Amino acid sequence: MSFDIPADRRYQESHEWTLETDGVVRVGITDFAQDELGDVVFVELPDEGDDVVRDEEFGVIESIKAVSDLYAPVSGEVVAVNEDLFDTPELVNDDPFGDGWMLEIEPAEEDELEALLTDEEYEDQIA
Amino acid sequence: MPLQTPPLRGVHDDYGAKFTEFGGWDMPVEFESIRDEHVAVREDAGKFDVSHMGEIHVTGPDSTRLMQRLTSNDVAALEVGDSQYAAITDEDGTIIDDTVIYRLPDEDGTATYLFVPNAGTDEAMHERWITHRNEWDLEATVDNMTDEYAMFAVQGPNAASLLGDVVEESIADLSRFEARYATIAGVECWTARTGYTGEDGFEFVVPWNDAETVWSAFDCKPCGLGARDTLRIEAGFLLAGQDFDRESNPRNPYEARIGFAVKLETDFVGRDALERVHEEGVEEKLVGIKLIDRGVPRHGYDITNTDSRVIGTVTSGTMSPTLESPIGLGYVPVEYADPGTTLRVVVRGQSKKARVETIPFIDTV
């Protein structure tokens, strides 16, 4: 089985991806992670304006069979939340790197992104 | 202790199944998608490998007396080719296990039974049968055949028509809970119109070495234990070790709403205790719960009343693929057990509004 691992992102060991655009970091979970979870039925996310802390839980994702915590890849303020996931959580399965995104964070420290895994490093991790 | 593996472990692995430990067995939990597998069974047909279920064979002049004494239902009412659901209870009426008992064709002129204990309980049940046989000085042979048989289920509204092409003898005339030997791809299998999904369907006890031949003869979607769980929760069926557990969640059959499988006019271990429970009534019982707020009830979550007082525990829960609602099973005091009663389920510290629902959650056969 092979999984999508887009090269334009950085990855966290706990299977979240990040994509920085104009100083805002978008966060979701990887193709590998959604496949491991199976059919996603519920996503719990913070509110806009909340602060998240790197490596700490920012939310919960539930599939039919499992409950998993979501971990923030960077610290900062939540500036956008993908509310489509509340009614259609299966977007995480269908399009994990696109419509299945979860949060946008305005990072408190730019260089936290640097500490994350590259696509190649992440590929090694899940191999 | 290493996990036991079903005969088709490799076949399922090649197919791309994901596995889980269940009752000491390494079983497929999901082939492609639990939701798709669930829908296939509700709308069409699906096949399950349930080889983790035990098979215990009981025969001999006193076989009926032995079965009658160790199970809650009326075994003497079974004719050849009948089956029944029963509880196996302790002296105090606590459910140790639940099972389906099949009456096989007589052997050496004596009534012969096959009963199916849950995953991982076959050795304990085998030992229980032997111990009681010896204690009561009964003449019966008890064999644990769990490692000699695979077990499959084909379930869904189209199961009967699909199997019509596969099984040599007609099985369409079998009523619910009737069974007989039938031939599939040249393999003789004990074939019963039973299941654990709430749909029409059949279960097959298959010689271990012929498992692949029979499995591949069934032309329908392979389904894992994940879908089996969501299907049985919708149908309100109990899961041993979860909805009752001798140690962690001791329940009697009346609390667990399987009083229909208790025949007090028969003499079995636990009967006297259960007669008292039957007369006095239960203090708690199993209810269906639907969450009104967003969230999914899971095993072990607290159930509270509207004043936030803990009154019970969720024993099983899931997002129902059929209803697209979060549903669960749990025990509450009887004063909270009427359908429509408003309750709360505590999901990760948050109190979620919930309502008692009628079980089963869906229409079943």
Interface residues (C-beta under 8 A of the other chain):
Chain A: M1 G38 D39 V41 F42 E44 V60 E62 S63 I64 K65 V67 F86
Chain B: G16 K18 V29 E30 S33 I34 R35 G226 D229 T230 R294 G295 V296 R298 T318 M319 P321 P326 R348
